[in-house]
Amino acid sequence: MSHQVVIVGAGAAGIAAARCLLAEGVQIRVMEAAAVPGGRCITDTTSLGHPFDRGGSWIHSAGINPMADLARQQGAAIIEDDPGGLRAVVVGEQRLSDDAFKAYVRDWRRLADGRDRAPAAAGDPAMGTFVPGEPWGPYVRHVVALLSGVDAGACSSEDFSRFEHAPGEWLLPRGQGSLLAAAAEGLPIVYENPVHRIDSRRDPIRIQTRRGEVEADAVIVTVSTAVLAAGTLTFDPELPGHMRDAISGLPLGLLNKVGMAVREDSPLAAPGAVLMHHGSADEAVMIRPGFANQPVVCSFVGGSFADALEREGVGAATEACMEALRAHYGGAITRDLGPGLETAWRSHPWSLGAYSAALPGHSDARSVLASGVDERLLFAGEATDTTLFSSVGGAWRSGIRAAEQCLKAMGQARPPDGNPHPGLRSGAGEPES
Ligand SMILES: Cc1cc2nc3c(=O)[nH]c(=O)nc-3n(C[C@H](O)[C@H](O)[C@H](O)COP(=O)(O)OP(=O)(O)OC[C@H]3O[C@@H](n4cnc5c(N)ncnc54)[C@H](O)[C@@H]3O)c2cc1C
Protein backbone atom coordinates (compact mmCIF):
# COMPACT_ATOMS: atom_id res chain seq x y z
CA MET A 1 0.00 0.00 0.00
CA SER A 2 1.37 3.43 -0.88
CA HIS A 3 0.76 6.80 0.82
CA GLN A 4 2.00 10.31 0.23
CA VAL A 5 3.13 10.69 3.86
CA VAL A 6 3.44 8.17 6.70
CA ILE A 7 3.62 9.61 10.23
CA VAL A 8 5.24 7.47 12.92
CA GLY A 9 3.51 8.04 16.26
CA ALA A 10 0.13 9.48 17.29
CA GLY A 11 1.23 11.71 20.18
CA ALA A 12 0.79 15.48 20.07
CA ALA A 13 3.32 15.91 17.23
CA GLY A 14 1.88 13.12 15.09
CA ILE A 15 -1.73 14.25 15.56
CA ALA A 16 -0.85 17.86 14.67
CA ALA A 17 1.10 16.79 11.57
CA ALA A 18 -1.75 14.52 10.48
CA ARG A 19 -4.37 17.27 10.92
CA CYS A 20 -2.27 19.75 8.99
CA LEU A 21 -1.56 17.44 6.05
CA LEU A 22 -5.16 16.16 5.81
CA ALA A 23 -6.45 19.74 5.73
CA GLU A 24 -4.25 20.31 2.67
CA GLY A 25 -5.61 17.20 0.94
CA VAL A 26 -2.48 15.07 1.43
CA GLN A 27 -3.07 11.32 1.61
CA ILE A 28 -1.56 10.07 4.88
CA ARG A 29 -1.42 7.17 7.31
CA VAL A 30 -0.34 7.33 10.99
CA MET A 31 1.34 4.24 12.46
CA GLU A 32 1.00 4.07 16.26
CA ALA A 33 2.59 1.42 18.46
CA ALA A 34 0.11 1.79 21.35
CA ALA A 35 -3.61 1.00 21.37
CA VAL A 36 -4.64 4.63 21.98
CA PRO A 37 -3.52 8.09 20.81
CA GLY A 38 -1.77 10.72 22.96
CA GLY A 39 1.61 9.14 23.71
CA ARG A 40 3.07 10.96 26.72
CA CYS A 41 -0.07 13.11 27.06
CA ILE A 42 -2.86 10.79 28.08
CA THR A 43 -5.76 11.23 30.51
CA ASP A 44 -6.66 8.29 32.74
CA THR A 45 -10.40 8.56 33.40
CA THR A 46 -10.94 5.37 35.40
CA SER A 47 -8.21 4.65 38.00
CA LEU A 48 -9.01 7.48 40.46
CA GLY A 49 -12.66 8.05 39.60
CA HIS A 50 -11.60 11.51 38.30
CA PRO A 51 -9.70 12.51 35.14
CA PHE A 52 -5.95 12.36 35.75
CA ASP A 53 -3.20 13.16 33.26
CA ARG A 54 -0.56 10.45 33.57
CA GLY A 55 1.81 12.62 31.51
CA GLY A 56 1.54 16.25 30.39
CA SER A 57 -1.09 18.23 32.29
CA TRP A 58 -0.15 21.94 32.36
CA ILE A 59 -0.56 24.15 29.33
CA HIS A 60 2.65 26.06 30.04
CA SER A 61 3.15 29.59 28.71
CA ALA A 62 -0.48 29.58 27.57
CA GLY A 63 -0.10 32.91 25.78
CA ILE A 64 2.12 31.29 23.14
CA ASN A 65 1.09 27.63 23.44
CA PRO A 66 -1.02 26.14 20.62
CA MET A 67 -2.69 23.81 23.16
CA ALA A 68 -4.36 26.90 24.65
CA ASP A 69 -6.09 27.57 21.30
CA LEU A 70 -7.00 23.90 21.03
CA ALA A 71 -8.58 24.00 24.52
CA ARG A 72 -10.59 27.08 23.54
CA GLN A 73 -11.64 25.56 20.23
CA GLN A 74 -12.87 22.43 22.00
CA GLY A 75 -14.71 24.51 24.61
CA ALA A 76 -12.75 22.82 27.41
CA ALA A 77 -13.06 24.05 31.00
CA ILE A 78 -9.77 25.80 31.86
CA ILE A 79 -8.27 26.75 35.22
CA GLU A 80 -5.60 29.42 35.56
CA ASP A 81 -3.25 27.59 37.93
CA ASP A 82 -2.09 29.92 40.66
CA PRO A 83 -0.39 27.85 43.32
CA GLY A 84 1.12 30.99 44.86
CA GLY A 85 4.52 29.32 45.24
CA LEU A 86 5.81 26.99 47.90
CA ARG A 87 3.76 26.93 51.11
CA ALA A 88 5.84 24.63 53.34
CA VAL A 89 8.94 22.45 53.28
CA VAL A 90 9.58 19.45 55.52
CA VAL A 91 13.05 17.93 55.79
CA GLY A 92 12.91 14.48 57.39
CA GLU A 93 10.09 15.05 59.86
CA GLN A 94 10.95 18.68 60.63
CA ARG A 95 8.97 21.55 59.11
CA LEU A 96 11.33 24.44 58.27
CA SER A 97 11.08 27.47 60.57
CA ASP A 98 9.93 30.76 59.01
CA ASP A 99 13.50 32.03 58.57
CA ALA A 100 14.79 28.76 57.16
CA PHE A 101 11.77 28.55 54.84
CA LYS A 102 12.43 32.07 53.50
CA ALA A 103 16.07 31.20 52.82
CA TYR A 104 15.05 27.93 51.10
CA VAL A 105 12.50 29.74 48.86
CA ARG A 106 15.04 32.44 47.98
CA ASP A 107 17.58 29.79 46.88
CA TRP A 108 14.88 27.75 45.05
CA ARG A 109 13.80 30.82 43.04
CA ARG A 110 17.37 31.81 42.34
CA LEU A 111 18.09 28.44 40.77
CA ALA A 112 14.76 28.17 38.93
CA ASP A 113 15.35 31.68 37.55
CA GLY A 114 18.89 30.66 36.61
CA ARG A 115 17.31 30.02 33.22
CA ASP A 116 17.28 33.82 32.74
CA ARG A 117 20.88 34.35 33.78
CA ALA A 118 22.52 31.17 32.51
CA PRO A 119 23.09 32.22 28.86
CA ALA A 120 25.59 34.79 30.10
CA ALA A 121 27.85 31.97 31.29
CA ALA A 122 30.48 30.84 28.79
CA GLY A 123 30.64 27.30 27.44
CA ASP A 124 27.15 26.04 28.31
CA PRO A 125 27.95 24.72 31.80
CA ALA A 126 25.59 22.31 33.57
CA MET A 127 22.82 23.77 35.72
CA GLY A 128 24.76 22.23 38.61
CA THR A 129 27.16 25.20 38.31
CA PHE A 130 24.37 27.48 39.50
CA VAL A 131 23.30 25.44 42.55
CA PRO A 132 23.60 27.69 45.62
CA GLY A 133 25.74 26.63 48.57
CA GLU A 134 24.84 25.18 51.98
CA PRO A 135 22.56 24.87 53.75
CA TRP A 136 19.77 24.74 51.10
CA GLY A 137 21.60 24.19 47.80
CA PRO A 138 21.69 20.38 48.21
CA TYR A 139 17.89 20.46 48.63
CA VAL A 140 16.80 23.13 46.14
CA ARG A 141 18.93 21.56 43.37
CA HIS A 142 15.94 19.20 42.93
CA VAL A 143 13.97 22.01 41.27
CA VAL A 144 16.00 21.30 38.11
CA ALA A 145 15.00 17.61 38.17
CA LEU A 146 11.34 18.48 38.80
CA LEU A 147 11.30 20.88 35.84
CA SER A 148 13.62 19.22 33.33
CA GLY A 149 13.55 15.57 34.46
CA VAL A 150 17.34 15.40 34.86
CA ASP A 151 19.64 16.24 37.76
CA ALA A 152 21.29 19.67 37.70
CA GLY A 153 24.69 18.16 36.81
CA ALA A 154 23.34 16.64 33.56
CA CYS A 155 21.28 19.61 32.38
CA SER A 156 22.55 22.17 29.85
CA SER A 157 22.08 25.65 31.34
CA GLU A 158 21.72 27.08 27.83
CA ASP A 159 18.88 24.66 27.02
CA PHE A 160 17.23 25.29 30.41
CA SER A 161 17.31 29.02 29.70
CA ARG A 162 15.79 28.70 26.22
CA PHE A 163 12.37 27.49 27.39
CA GLU A 164 10.06 30.37 26.57
CA HIS A 165 8.05 31.66 29.51
CA ALA A 166 4.86 33.57 28.79
CA PRO A 167 1.86 34.43 30.94
CA GLY A 168 -0.59 31.61 31.73
CA GLU A 169 -0.15 28.21 33.37
CA TRP A 170 -3.39 26.38 32.68
CA LEU A 171 -4.81 23.11 33.95
CA LEU A 172 -7.83 21.33 32.57
CA PRO A 173 -10.18 19.50 34.96
CA ARG A 174 -10.91 16.99 32.18
CA GLY A 175 -7.22 16.59 31.37
CA GLN A 176 -4.91 17.75 28.60
CA GLY A 177 -4.82 14.19 27.25
CA SER A 178 -8.54 14.39 26.55
CA LEU A 179 -7.84 17.31 24.17
CA LEU A 180 -5.48 15.15 22.16
CA ALA A 181 -7.85 12.18 22.19
CA ALA A 182 -10.57 14.42 20.71
CA ALA A 183 -8.13 15.87 18.16
CA ALA A 184 -7.20 12.34 17.05
CA GLU A 185 -10.78 11.32 16.36
CA GLY A 186 -11.35 10.39 12.72
CA LEU A 187 -7.65 10.41 11.78
CA PRO A 188 -6.35 7.46 9.72
CA ILE A 189 -4.34 5.92 12.59
CA VAL A 190 -3.33 2.26 12.59
CA TYR A 191 -3.03 1.30 16.28
CA GLU A 192 -0.87 -1.43 17.81
CA ASN A 193 1.33 -1.20 14.78
CA PRO A 194 4.91 -0.27 15.72
CA VAL A 195 7.24 0.71 12.90
CA HIS A 196 10.41 -1.41 12.95
CA ARG A 197 12.40 -0.13 9.97
CA ILE A 198 12.44 2.79 7.57
CA ASP A 199 14.28 2.16 4.30
CA SER A 200 14.84 5.48 2.55
CA ARG A 201 17.39 4.12 0.06
CA ARG A 202 14.42 3.56 -2.22
CA ASP A 203 11.86 5.90 -3.66
CA PRO A 204 9.15 5.57 -2.43
CA ILE A 205 10.39 4.93 1.11
CA ARG A 206 9.61 1.48 2.51
CA ILE A 207 8.24 1.32 6.06
CA GLN A 208 8.22 -2.01 7.86
CA THR A 209 5.55 -2.30 10.52
CA ARG A 210 4.23 -5.10 12.72
CA ARG A 211 1.36 -5.54 10.24
CA GLY A 212 3.48 -5.53 7.12
CA GLU A 213 5.21 -3.14 4.74
CA VAL A 214 3.86 0.13 3.35
CA GLU A 215 5.39 2.76 1.07
CA ALA A 216 5.39 6.55 1.26
CA ASP A 217 6.87 9.51 -0.57
CA ALA A 218 7.85 11.04 2.81
CA VAL A 219 7.96 9.97 6.47
CA ILE A 220 7.61 12.10 9.62
CA VAL A 221 9.09 10.37 12.68
CA THR A 222 7.71 11.65 16.02
CA VAL A 223 8.89 9.01 18.52
CA SER A 224 10.84 10.12 21.61
CA THR A 225 14.60 10.53 21.47
CA ALA A 226 14.93 7.63 23.93
CA VAL A 227 13.02 5.36 21.52
CA LEU A 228 15.28 6.57 18.70
CA ALA A 229 18.39 5.92 20.80
CA ALA A 230 17.18 2.44 21.83
CA GLY A 231 17.47 1.23 18.22
CA THR A 232 14.17 -0.68 18.08
CA LEU A 233 13.25 1.52 15.12
CA THR A 234 16.07 1.19 12.60
CA PHE A 235 16.95 3.28 9.58
CA ASP A 236 18.41 2.12 6.30
CA PRO A 237 20.81 3.77 5.60
CA GLU A 238 21.81 4.52 9.19
CA LEU A 239 21.03 8.09 10.26
CA PRO A 240 23.91 10.48 9.54
CA GLY A 241 26.41 11.09 12.35
CA HIS A 242 25.16 14.62 13.14
CA MET A 243 21.61 13.27 13.62
CA ARG A 244 22.83 10.43 15.85
CA ASP A 245 24.84 12.96 17.89
CA ALA A 246 21.74 15.16 18.22
CA ILE A 247 19.69 12.19 19.48
CA SER A 248 22.30 11.17 22.05
CA GLY A 249 22.64 14.82 23.15
CA LEU A 250 18.93 14.89 24.01
CA PRO A 251 18.34 12.01 26.43
CA LEU A 252 14.96 11.69 28.12
CA GLY A 253 14.76 12.73 31.76
CA LEU A 254 12.24 11.26 34.16
CA LEU A 255 9.27 12.71 35.98
CA ASN A 256 6.82 10.34 37.61
CA LYS A 257 3.48 11.14 39.20
CA VAL A 258 1.58 9.51 42.03
CA GLY A 259 -2.10 10.38 41.98
CA MET A 260 -4.49 9.58 44.81
CA ALA A 261 -8.20 10.26 45.09
CA VAL A 262 -9.08 12.00 48.37
CA ARG A 263 -12.25 12.59 50.37
CA GLU A 264 -14.03 15.80 49.35
CA ASP A 265 -13.73 17.20 52.93
CA SER A 266 -9.99 16.43 53.21
CA PRO A 267 -7.38 19.25 53.32
CA LEU A 268 -5.83 17.37 50.38
CA ALA A 269 -8.88 18.22 48.24
CA ALA A 270 -8.29 22.00 48.41
CA PRO A 271 -6.30 23.35 45.44
CA GLY A 272 -3.53 25.92 45.56
CA ALA A 273 -0.71 24.74 47.83
CA VAL A 274 2.71 23.49 46.75
CA LEU A 275 4.48 21.44 49.44
CA MET A 276 7.96 19.91 49.39
CA HIS A 277 9.29 16.97 51.33
CA HIS A 278 12.91 15.86 51.51
CA GLY A 279 13.36 12.50 53.25
CA SER A 280 17.08 13.32 52.81
CA ALA A 281 19.09 15.70 50.60
CA ASP A 282 18.94 13.07 47.83
CA GLU A 283 15.14 12.92 47.83
CA ALA A 284 12.45 15.39 46.85
CA VAL A 285 8.69 14.93 46.59
CA MET A 286 6.53 17.81 45.43
CA ILE A 287 2.90 17.62 46.55
CA ARG A 288 -0.03 19.37 44.86
CA PRO A 289 -3.36 18.92 46.70
CA GLY A 290 -6.63 19.51 44.81
CA PHE A 291 -4.85 19.02 41.51
CA ALA A 292 -6.70 20.59 38.57
CA ASN A 293 -9.57 21.40 40.96
CA GLN A 294 -10.28 17.68 41.43
CA PRO A 295 -10.42 15.82 44.79
CA VAL A 296 -7.03 14.37 43.90
CA VAL A 297 -3.58 14.84 45.41
CA CYS A 298 -0.81 14.67 42.82
CA SER A 299 2.79 14.11 43.93
CA PHE A 300 5.83 14.36 41.68
CA VAL A 301 9.31 12.83 41.76
CA GLY A 302 11.99 13.67 39.20
CA GLY A 303 15.52 12.97 38.01
CA SER A 304 17.72 10.23 39.48
CA PHE A 305 15.48 9.94 42.57
CA ALA A 306 12.54 9.04 40.30
CA ASP A 307 14.74 6.58 38.40
CA ALA A 308 15.83 4.90 41.65
CA LEU A 309 12.21 4.56 42.84
CA GLU A 310 11.07 3.16 39.49
CA ARG A 311 13.92 0.61 39.57
CA GLU A 312 12.91 -0.39 43.12
CA GLY A 313 9.59 -1.54 41.71
CA VAL A 314 5.87 -0.94 41.82
CA GLY A 315 4.77 0.87 45.00
CA ALA A 316 8.13 2.49 45.83
CA ALA A 317 7.12 5.92 44.47
CA THR A 318 3.75 5.66 46.20
CA GLU A 319 5.45 4.89 49.52
CA ALA A 320 7.79 7.91 49.11
CA CYS A 321 4.74 10.10 48.50
CA MET A 322 2.84 8.62 51.46
CA GLU A 323 5.85 9.42 53.66
CA ALA A 324 5.76 13.00 52.35
CA LEU A 325 2.01 13.31 53.05
CA ARG A 326 2.43 11.92 56.59
CA ALA A 327 5.32 14.33 57.22
CA HIS A 328 3.14 17.32 56.27
CA TYR A 329 -0.26 16.28 57.61
CA GLY A 330 0.37 13.58 60.22
CA GLY A 331 -0.28 9.84 60.05
CA ALA A 332 -4.08 10.17 60.20
CA ILE A 333 -4.09 11.70 56.69
CA THR A 334 -3.97 8.20 55.21
CA ARG A 335 -7.65 7.82 56.22
CA ASP A 336 -8.51 10.51 53.62
CA LEU A 337 -7.00 8.58 50.73
CA GLY A 338 -8.89 6.57 48.12
CA PRO A 339 -7.62 4.71 45.05
CA GLY A 340 -4.19 5.63 43.71
CA LEU A 341 -1.94 5.20 40.71
CA GLU A 342 1.75 5.72 39.99
CA THR A 343 3.37 6.22 36.62
CA ALA A 344 6.53 4.48 35.43
CA TRP A 345 7.52 6.40 32.31
CA ARG A 346 11.09 5.04 32.16
CA SER A 347 9.71 1.52 31.68
CA HIS A 348 7.01 2.60 29.25
CA PRO A 349 8.10 0.77 26.09
CA TRP A 350 7.02 3.47 23.60
CA SER A 351 8.38 6.45 25.57
CA LEU A 352 11.33 5.21 27.71
CA GLY A 353 11.27 8.37 29.80
CA ALA A 354 9.38 11.62 30.33
CA TYR A 355 10.86 14.38 28.16
CA SER A 356 14.14 15.51 26.65
CA ALA A 357 16.80 17.67 28.28
CA ALA A 358 19.97 18.64 26.42
CA LEU A 359 23.25 17.52 27.92
CA PRO A 360 25.67 20.36 28.73
CA GLY A 361 27.23 21.49 25.44
CA HIS A 362 24.38 20.05 23.32
CA SER A 363 21.85 22.86 23.37
CA ASP A 364 21.83 23.08 19.55
CA ALA A 365 20.82 19.44 19.13
CA ARG A 366 17.13 20.35 18.91
CA SER A 367 17.49 22.39 15.73
CA VAL A 368 19.78 19.72 14.21
CA LEU A 369 17.10 17.05 14.76
CA ALA A 370 14.38 19.38 13.47
CA SER A 371 16.23 19.88 10.19
CA GLY A 372 15.66 16.20 9.30
CA VAL A 373 17.74 13.96 7.06
CA ASP A 374 16.32 15.39 3.85
CA GLU A 375 12.95 16.52 2.57
CA ARG A 376 11.67 12.90 2.56
CA LEU A 377 12.72 11.85 6.10
CA LEU A 378 11.64 14.39 8.69
CA PHE A 379 11.59 14.49 12.50
CA ALA A 380 9.10 16.05 14.88
CA GLY A 381 8.26 15.68 18.58
CA GLU A 382 8.87 17.74 21.70
CA ALA A 383 12.65 17.30 21.47
CA THR A 384 12.71 19.16 18.15
CA ASP A 385 11.07 22.39 19.30
CA THR A 386 13.70 24.96 20.25
CA THR A 387 11.70 26.99 22.80
CA LEU A 388 8.69 24.91 23.98
CA PHE A 389 10.58 21.60 24.12
CA SER A 390 9.55 19.05 26.72
CA SER A 391 5.96 20.24 26.44
CA VAL A 392 2.80 19.13 24.66
CA GLY A 393 2.52 22.53 22.96
CA GLY A 394 6.09 22.25 21.67
CA ALA A 395 5.35 18.77 20.33
CA TRP A 396 2.19 20.01 18.59
CA ARG A 397 4.05 22.95 17.07
CA SER A 398 6.82 20.64 15.82
CA GLY A 399 4.22 18.45 14.06
CA ILE A 400 2.91 21.48 12.18
CA ARG A 401 6.48 22.49 11.31
CA ALA A 402 7.30 19.04 9.91
CA ALA A 403 4.02 18.94 7.95
CA GLU A 404 4.89 22.32 6.45
CA GLN A 405 8.34 20.99 5.48
CA CYS A 406 6.57 18.14 3.67
CA LEU A 407 4.11 20.47 1.95
CA LYS A 408 6.93 22.74 0.82
CA ALA A 409 8.75 19.78 -0.71
CA MET A 410 5.51 18.92 -2.54
CA GLY A 411 5.25 22.52 -3.79
CA GLN A 412 2.12 22.99 -1.64
CA ALA A 413 3.16 25.61 0.95
CA ARG A 414 0.49 26.57 3.53
CA PRO A 415 -0.27 30.24 4.09
CA PRO A 416 2.02 31.60 6.86
CA ASP A 417 -1.04 32.40 9.03
CA GLY A 418 -2.64 28.96 8.47
CA ASN A 419 -4.93 27.68 11.25
CA PRO A 420 -2.71 25.73 13.69
CA HIS A 421 -5.65 23.42 14.42
CA PRO A 422 -6.99 22.55 10.98
CA GLY A 423 -10.16 20.54 10.85
CA LEU A 424 -11.24 21.12 14.45
CA ARG A 425 -14.59 22.45 15.57
CA SER A 426 -14.49 25.64 17.62
CA GLY A 427 -16.19 26.45 20.92
CA ALA A 428 -15.98 28.85 23.82
CA GLY A 429 -13.63 28.49 26.75
CA GLU A 430 -11.75 30.91 28.94
CA PRO A 431 -9.86 30.19 32.14
CA GLU A 432 -11.64 30.31 35.47
CA SER A 433 -9.59 31.76 38.31
C1 LIG B 1 5.00 12.73 33.92
C2 LIG B 1 5.02 13.73 32.81
C3 LIG B 1 4.57 15.02 33.07
C4 LIG B 1 4.57 15.97 32.05
N1 LIG B 1 4.06 17.21 32.31
C5 LIG B 1 3.87 18.08 31.30
C6 LIG B 1 3.09 19.25 31.48
O1 LIG B 1 2.57 19.50 32.59
N2 LIG B 1 2.90 20.07 30.42
C7 LIG B 1 3.42 19.79 29.18
O2 LIG B 1 3.19 20.56 28.24
N3 LIG B 1 4.16 18.66 28.98
C8 LIG B 1 4.36 17.80 29.98
N4 LIG B 1 4.99 16.62 29.76
C9 LIG B 1 5.65 16.39 28.46
C10 LIG B 1 4.68 16.07 27.33
O3 LIG B 1 3.75 15.10 27.76
C11 LIG B 1 5.46 15.57 26.13
O4 LIG B 1 6.48 16.52 25.81
C12 LIG B 1 4.60 15.41 24.86
O5 LIG B 1 3.40 14.74 25.15
C13 LIG B 1 5.41 14.64 23.82
O6 LIG B 1 4.66 14.51 22.63
P1 LIG B 1 5.36 13.88 21.31
O7 LIG B 1 4.35 13.84 20.26
O8 LIG B 1 6.64 14.58 21.07
O9 LIG B 1 5.82 12.42 21.74
P2 LIG B 1 4.96 11.18 22.25
O10 LIG B 1 3.80 11.65 23.04
O11 LIG B 1 5.91 10.26 22.91
O12 LIG B 1 4.41 10.55 20.91
C14 LIG B 1 5.15 9.60 20.17
C15 LIG B 1 4.23 8.45 19.81
O13 LIG B 1 4.99 7.49 19.09
C16 LIG B 1 4.58 6.19 19.48
N5 LIG B 1 5.68 5.27 19.13
C17 LIG B 1 6.83 5.04 19.80
N6 LIG B 1 7.58 4.16 19.12
C18 LIG B 1 6.88 3.83 18.00
C19 LIG B 1 7.14 3.00 16.87
N7 LIG B 1 8.26 2.28 16.76
N8 LIG B 1 6.19 2.89 15.89
C20 LIG B 1 5.02 3.61 15.97
N9 LIG B 1 4.74 4.42 17.02
C21 LIG B 1 5.67 4.55 18.00
C22 LIG B 1 4.30 6.33 20.97
O14 LIG B 1 3.43 5.31 21.42
C23 LIG B 1 3.67 7.71 21.03
O15 LIG B 1 2.25 7.65 20.94
C24 LIG B 1 5.01 15.63 30.75
C25 LIG B 1 5.44 14.34 30.49
C26 LIG B 1 5.44 13.39 31.49
C27 LIG B 1 5.87 11.99 31.17
Ligand as a Chemical Component Dictionary entry (heavy atoms), coordinates in Angstrom:
data_LIG
# 
_chem_comp.id                   LIG 
_chem_comp.type                 NON-POLYMER 
_chem_comp.pdbx_formal_charge   0 
_chem_comp.three_letter_code    LIG 
# 
loop_
_chem_comp_atom.comp_id 
_chem_comp_atom.atom_id 
_chem_comp_atom.alt_atom_id 
_chem_comp_atom.type_symbol 
_chem_comp_atom.charge 
_chem_comp_atom.model_Cartn_x 
_chem_comp_atom.model_Cartn_y 
_chem_comp_atom.model_Cartn_z 
_chem_comp_atom.pdbx_ordinal 
LIG C1  C1  C 0 5.004 12.726 33.917 1  
LIG C2  C2  C 0 5.016 13.732 32.805 2  
LIG C3  C3  C 0 4.569 15.021 33.066 3  
LIG C4  C4  C 0 4.566 15.968 32.048 4  
LIG N1  N1  N 0 4.062 17.208 32.308 5  
LIG C5  C5  C 0 3.872 18.079 31.299 6  
LIG C6  C6  C 0 3.092 19.249 31.484 7  
LIG O1  O1  O 0 2.575 19.501 32.594 8  
LIG N2  N2  N 0 2.904 20.074 30.416 9  
LIG C7  C7  C 0 3.418 19.793 29.181 10 
LIG O2  O2  O 0 3.193 20.563 28.239 11 
LIG N3  N3  N 0 4.156 18.664 28.978 12 
LIG C8  C8  C 0 4.360 17.802 29.984 13 
LIG N4  N4  N 0 4.990 16.621 29.760 14 
LIG C9  C9  C 0 5.651 16.389 28.462 15 
LIG C10 C10 C 0 4.675 16.070 27.333 16 
LIG O3  O3  O 0 3.751 15.097 27.763 17 
LIG C11 C11 C 0 5.463 15.566 26.127 18 
LIG O4  O4  O 0 6.476 16.521 25.810 19 
LIG C12 C12 C 0 4.601 15.407 24.860 20 
LIG O5  O5  O 0 3.398 14.741 25.155 21 
LIG C13 C13 C 0 5.408 14.641 23.816 22 
LIG O6  O6  O 0 4.662 14.514 22.628 23 
LIG P1  P1  P 0 5.359 13.885 21.315 24 
LIG O7  O7  O 0 4.346 13.840 20.260 25 
LIG O8  O8  O 0 6.639 14.583 21.071 26 
LIG O9  O9  O 0 5.817 12.421 21.738 27 
LIG P2  P2  P 0 4.955 11.182 22.254 28 
LIG O10 O10 O 0 3.797 11.652 23.042 29 
LIG O11 O11 O 0 5.913 10.259 22.908 30 
LIG O12 O12 O 0 4.414 10.549 20.907 31 
LIG C14 C14 C 0 5.154 9.604  20.174 32 
LIG C15 C15 C 0 4.229 8.447  19.813 33 
LIG O13 O13 O 0 4.988 7.494  19.092 34 
LIG C16 C16 C 0 4.584 6.194  19.477 35 
LIG N5  N5  N 0 5.676 5.273  19.131 36 
LIG C17 C17 C 0 6.826 5.038  19.799 37 
LIG N6  N6  N 0 7.581 4.156  19.123 38 
LIG C18 C18 C 0 6.884 3.832  17.997 39 
LIG C19 C19 C 0 7.137 2.996  16.868 40 
LIG N7  N7  N 0 8.261 2.280  16.758 41 
LIG N8  N8  N 0 6.190 2.891  15.892 42 
LIG C20 C20 C 0 5.015 3.613  15.968 43 
LIG N9  N9  N 0 4.739 4.418  17.021 44 
LIG C21 C21 C 0 5.666 4.547  17.999 45 
LIG C22 C22 C 0 4.303 6.327  20.966 46 
LIG O14 O14 O 0 3.432 5.313  21.420 47 
LIG C23 C23 C 0 3.666 7.708  21.032 48 
LIG O15 O15 O 0 2.249 7.653  20.936 49 
LIG C24 C24 C 0 5.013 15.632 30.750 50 
LIG C25 C25 C 0 5.438 14.338 30.492 51 
LIG C26 C26 C 0 5.444 13.387 31.495 52 
LIG C27 C27 C 0 5.868 11.985 31.174 53 
# 
loop_
_chem_comp_bond.comp_id 
_chem_comp_bond.atom_id_1 
_chem_comp_bond.atom_id_2 
_chem_comp_bond.value_order 
_chem_comp_bond.pdbx_ordinal 
LIG C1  C2  SING 1  
LIG C2  C3  SING 2  
LIG C2  C26 DOUB 3  
LIG C3  C4  DOUB 4  
LIG C4  N1  SING 5  
LIG C4  C24 SING 6  
LIG N1  C5  DOUB 7  
LIG C5  C6  SING 8  
LIG C5  C8  SING 9  
LIG C6  O1  DOUB 10 
LIG C6  N2  SING 11 
LIG N2  C7  SING 12 
LIG C7  O2  DOUB 13 
LIG C7  N3  SING 14 
LIG N3  C8  DOUB 15 
LIG C8  N4  SING 16 
LIG N4  C9  SING 17 
LIG N4  C24 SING 18 
LIG C9  C10 SING 19 
LIG C10 O3  SING 20 
LIG C10 C11 SING 21 
LIG C11 O4  SING 22 
LIG C11 C12 SING 23 
LIG C12 O5  SING 24 
LIG C12 C13 SING 25 
LIG C13 O6  SING 26 
LIG O6  P1  SING 27 
LIG P1  O7  DOUB 28 
LIG P1  O8  SING 29 
LIG P1  O9  SING 30 
LIG O9  P2  SING 31 
LIG P2  O10 DOUB 32 
LIG P2  O11 SING 33 
LIG P2  O12 SING 34 
LIG O12 C14 SING 35 
LIG C14 C15 SING 36 
LIG C15 O13 SING 37 
LIG C15 C23 SING 38 
LIG O13 C16 SING 39 
LIG C16 N5  SING 40 
LIG C16 C22 SING 41 
LIG N5  C17 SING 42 
LIG N5  C21 SING 43 
LIG C17 N6  DOUB 44 
LIG N6  C18 SING 45 
LIG C18 C19 SING 46 
LIG C18 C21 DOUB 47 
LIG C19 N7  SING 48 
LIG C19 N8  DOUB 49 
LIG N8  C20 SING 50 
LIG C20 N9  DOUB 51 
LIG N9  C21 SING 52 
LIG C22 O14 SING 53 
LIG C22 C23 SING 54 
LIG C23 O15 SING 55 
LIG C24 C25 DOUB 56 
LIG C25 C26 SING 57 
LIG C26 C27 SING 58 
# 
